[in-house]
Amino acid sequence: MLLISGLSGAGKSTVLHALEDQGFFCTDNLPLEMIHDWAEYMFRRQQPAALCIDARSCRDPQAFRDAYAAILQSANDWFLLFVEASDEALQRRYSVVKRRHPFALDANLLDSIARERKAMEPIREMADLVLDSSNLTPYALAAKAENFWQRKHTTGKGIFVTITSFSYRYGIPTDADMVVDVRFLPNPHYDPELAPLTGKDRAVIEYFQRQSDMHKAERLLNKWLAFAWPRMQQERKQYFTLAFGCSGGRHRSVYLAERAADWLRQHGVEPALHHRELDRIFTTPPSAASQGTT
């Protein structure tokens, strides 16, 4: 069972709809006083369930803590997912939908976001996973939520691993635990036939397999993973996000992210793999195109 909470405009509804498509019985904005009875009913139904609680229900964070604690006393198969985003992303989204922020009152939008963020902080601290949707498409956000549930539901334990590729042009992922800059490696962008492809395409893979520096980078990466992975398990680390960055986020970072994911699969771990810029719909700025970076 999943409780979904977070900031207004961060994507809670996206997560809820994705879970509904996966067969969850989903409920949005249930009054706190009804949560315990709702949870007991869903357990009797023996159906996966997700409950979204936001600022409309959580004006009193302590009341939410009490309600959540009551659920945990009845069963331990509940997990809390918290969805957030940067102030800039939330402000941009509200400007598009032209909706009033639930904490608006007489304050401007940025003040309302700050007020909600502070009010929701105690709930954020309780979360089993915090998802930052600032640079995620709805599809990528939904995939992360689904992967989180599948890992928790099937194993209940183990490290939840996310591997991300990204472009430095659009910023470093805010949730990254470790960032690997691979801009020093050979760049296939300068080959006209390879430039429109990605690090997942066979022609680009064969290009990298001919590069001695890429072979060395892969060996060092595998060596580091072999060293670090068992030690992270010993530390009982719950979440780990490894991000690979290059200039455009389409070739080098994608290729090495795929290789890292392959290494983990060979060791019995199925990571959440996210190529941020491949999901992004954007037009390359003329200045970047003229520089020929990727």
N, C-alpha and C positions, 0 to 999 in steps of 0.2 A: 504494500500500500504506500502511496506517495502523498505527502503534503507539499503543495507548491505555494511559495510566497515570494515576495520581492518588491521591487520598486515599480511604481506606475509607469507604464510605457516601456518596460524592459523586455517584455515578451512572454509574460506568464500565460496569456491566452494562446499563444503559438504553441507552447509546451503542452497545454491542456488539450488542444485540438489534435496534436500529434499522438498523444497517448490514447485519445478516444479512437483514433484510427487503428490503434494497436489492440483494441478490444477492452480498454478500460471503461469502467463506469465513472464518468466525470461529473463533478459538482463544483459550481463556481459560487464563491462568496457566501458560504453558509454562516449564519450567526454562530458565534463562539459557543453559546449555550447549547447548541444542538450537535456539536461535533462528536461528543462521546457517544450519544445514541446512534448517530449516523455511522460511526466506526463499528460499533457492535453489530449493527444491521448488515454492514458490508462483509464483516467476517462470517456471519451466518450464511450469507449468499455465496461465499467462496468464489468471488469474482474480483479480479484486480481492480482497484479503485484509486482515483486521484481526486484530491480536494484542493481547490485553489482558494487561498485566503490572502487578501491584500489589505491595503490601508483602510478600506471601508470597514473591515472586521477587526483590525488590529490597532485601533487608536490607543488601546491600553496594552502594551507589550507584555506586561506581567500577567494579564488575563489570558493571553495566548500561551504563555509559558505554562500556566496552570492547566489549560485545556490539553496541550500537547503532552504534558506529564501524565495526565489521566489516561490518554490513549496508550502511552508506553507501558503503563501499569497493567493494562488489559492484554497487551501483546507486544512483542518486540520486533514485529515485521513491518514497522513503519519507518520511512525515511523522509527527511525534509530537504527539499531542493529550493534554493534561493536564487532568484534571477535578478541581476542588476545591470547597470550600464553607466557609462560616464555621463557627467552633466551635459557635455556637448551633444552626445548622442540622444539623450532624452529631450533636450531642448529642440533638436532638429526634428525629432519625431512628433513632438507636440505641435510644432509649427506647421507640419504637414496635415495632421488630422484635425487641427483646430478644436481640440477638446479642452475642457477646463480641468486643470489638475485637481485631484481630490483634496490636496492640502492648500489650495489657492487662497481661499478666504480673501483678504485684502492684500496679500503679498504678490510680488511678481513671480514669474515662473521659476527663475533660478533659486529664489528664496524658498519657494514651495518645495522644490526638489531637495534642497538642503534640509528643510524641516522634516520631510518624509524619511530621508536617509538616516537622520539622527534617531527618529522614532523607531525605525525598523532595525537598528543596529543590534539590539538584544536578540531578535529573531534570527538575524544573519549569523550571529555567533553560535546558534544552535544547529545550523545547517550541516547536513552530511556532505553537501556539495554546493559551492557557490559558482554559478555560471555568469560570466560577463558577456553580454550580448552586443557590446558596443560595435564590434567589427564582424559580427556574424550575420549571415543571411538567415531568413526564417527557416530554410531547409537545414542549414548547418546547426542552428540552435535546437531544432527538433531532433536531429540526429544525436546530438550530445545528450539530450535528456533521455532518449530511448536507450542509448548505450549504457548510461548510468543505471537505469532500471534493470536492464538485462544482466549487468554484472552483479548488481546487488541481489537480484532475485535468484540467480543461478549459483552464486558462490557465497555471497554475504560477507566474504573476507577477501583480502588481497588488495594489491595496489591498483587504483583506478588510473590508468595511463592514457594520456592524450599526447599525440604527436602532431605538430602543426608546422606547415610551411608558410612563409610570409614574405612580403616585400618590405624592405626598410623604408621605401617611399611612403608607405601608409602606416608606419609605426610598428613598434615591437608589441606583440600580444601581451596584454596586461596580466594575464594569468600564468605566464610562463615561469617555471621554476628554474629552467636552464635554457640559455639562448646560445646557439652555435652560428657564428657568422661564417658563411661559406662563399663570400664574395671574392675570395682570393683564388678560387678554383677556376679551371677553364670554362669559358662562357660560350655555349653554342649559339647564342643570339646572333653572332657575327656571321654565321652560315645562313644564307637566305633561305635554304630549304628547311632548316631546323628552327628558325626564329618563330614561326607561327605555331610550332608544336609545344608540348610540355614534357616535363621529366617523366611522365608516365608512358609516353609514346616510344615504340620500339626503336625508331631511328635515333632518338635522343639517348636512349639507354645504351645503344651500341656505340654512340659517340663517346659517352662517358667511360665505357668499358675499355676504350682504347687510350684513355688518359692515365698516365702513371701517377700523377698527383691525386686523381680521384681514387685510384686503387689504394694509395697510402692513406688518404682520408678515411676511406671505408674501414681499413684495417685498424686504424687508431680509434675510430668510433666503436667498432665491435669490441676492441680491447677495453675501452672505457666502460661500455655497458656490462661486459663480463665481470669487471671489477666492482662497479657501483651497484648493480642490480641486487646481488645477494645481501649486500650491506644495507640497502634501503629496506629490504624485506625484514632483516634483523631489527631494524629500528621501528618496524611496524608502521612505516609511512603509509598513509591512506591514499594520497593523490600525488601524481607527478606529471607535469606537463613539460615536454621537451620541444623546443621550437627551433627550426632551421630557417635562417634568413638569407636572402640574396637581394639583388637590386630590384628585380621585377617580380619575384615570387612565382616563377613559372617553370624554370628549368632545374638549376642546381639545388635549390632548397627542396623542391618537390622530389627529385631523385633521391636525395639522402634521407628525407623523411620516409620514403617508401622502403629504403634499405633498413632503416632503424626498426620500422614496423615488422619487416620480415624477420629480423633478428629476434624480436620479442615473441613472434608467433612460433619460431623454432624452439623457444624456451617455455612454451605453454601459456603465453599471455596474448590476449586479443586486445590491442589498443584501439582507442578511438582516433581515427586518422582524419585530419582536417587540412585541406589545402585552401587556405583562406582566399588567396587571390584568384584561384580558379573558380571559386563560387561568386566572386565579385563581378558585378556588371558595371563596367566603367569604360570611359574613353581615354586612351593614353594621351596625356598632355603632349603637345607638339615639342616642348623642350626636352621631355624624356625620350620621345621617339627619335629626335635628332641626335641625342647622345648615344643611342643604341644600347641601352642597358637592359639587363634582365636578370 
